Amino acid sequence: MTTTLITGANKGIGLETARRLSSDGHDVWLGARSAARGRAAADEVGGRFVELNVTSEDSVARAAAVIEGEVGHLDVLINNAGITGPLGD
């Protein structure tokens, strides 16, 4: 089974991608900053939730550890989370 993590997966394109990949047999992890919205989205599509804020290295490391602890690997990463704010160099 293919293990897939989608960042920003609790709504919009991320949620629809999770829905379709889950229905195609992927083990889909939905990454989201909000635990309540992320869990609801994961329940809706038959996936698994992992708390993930892509702007925080600590959050990314924790999410990676959760997935590694549960399944041992990640096959596909879909980096869908948007980041707002000023652009840097």
N, C-alpha and C positions, 0 to 999 in steps of 0.2 A: 504494500500500500504506500502511496506517495504521501509524505508529510509536508504540508504547506502552511506557511505563516503569512498572513495578510495584515499589514499595518493599517491603521485607520479603517477597520473593517466593520464598525458598528452602524454605518449608514452609507448611502449612496453607492458609488461604483464598487467600493470595497465589500459592502454587504452583498451586493448582487454577485460579485465574483465568488465570494465564499459560498453562496447558495448554489451556484452552478458547479463549482468544483466539488462540493460536498455531495451533490446528487450524482456526480461522476465517479464517486468512490474515494476521493482524497480524504485523508485525515486532516481536516482544516482547523487551524488555530487562528482565532480572530483576536488580533491585538487592538487594544483601545485604552485610552487614558481613563475613561469612566468605567468603573467596575460594574455599576448597575446597567448601563447601556450596553456594555460589552457582553455581559452574561445574557442579557435578554436577546441580543443579536445571535449569540452562539446557540442558545436554545431554539431560536426561530429557524435556523438553518441546519441544525444537527451537528454543529461544530463544537470546538472547545475554546474557552476564553483564556487569555493571558493578559494581565495588566501590562501595558507598554506605552511609554511616552518616548518617542524617538528623539526628543531633544535632551534626554537625560541618559548619559552613559551608564549610570547605575541601574536605571530602569531596563535598559537594553540587556545588560548583563544578567539581571534577575530573570527576565523573560527567557533568555537563552538557557539559563540553568534549569528553569521549570520544564521547558520542552526537552532538553537533554535528559533530565531526570525521569520524565514520563516515557519518552519513545527512543531516546538515545541519538537521534539525528534529525536533520532538517534537509529535505530534498529541494524545496522551492521556497523562495522569499519573494513576495510581491510587496514592494515598498510603495504603498498607496497613501500613507499619511501625509497630509499637507502641513507645512510650517509657515506661519505668517510672521511678519516683522521686517525690520530693515535689512537690506542686503549688506553684506560685509565684503571685504577684499577677497 
